Amino acid sequence: MQTKNPIFDDISKIANGALGFAQTMGEEAKTFWQSKIEQTLLDLDLVRRDEYENALDRLKAVEEKLAALEAKLSDKPEVKKASTAKTVAKKTVK
C-alpha cells in the first residue's frame, strides 16, 4: 500500500514553482538583452538591409540617368563646335 507523503508533495510543488520561475526569468533576460542589443545597434546608426537595397536601386537609376545625360551632352559640344566654327568663318569672311 502506498501513502501520500506531504513532504514529497511540497518538494514537487517547490521544484515545479522554481522551474516556472527559472523559465520566466530566462524569457525576461532574453527580452532584456534583445532590447539592449537593438538599442546599441540603433545608436551605431546602422542601415537596415531593405533601406540599403532601396538606396542601391536609386543609385543605379541615377547612374543610368547620368550615363544617358553624358551621352547626350557628348553629342552637343560637337554641334556647338561646328556652329562656332561657322560663325567664326562668317566673321572672318566679312
Secondary structure, DSSP 8 states (H G I E B T S, - for coil): -----HHHHHHHHHHHHHHHHHHHHHHHHHHHHHHHHHHHHHHTT---HHHHHHHHHHHHHHHHHHHHHHHHHHHHHHHHHHHHHHHHHHHHH-
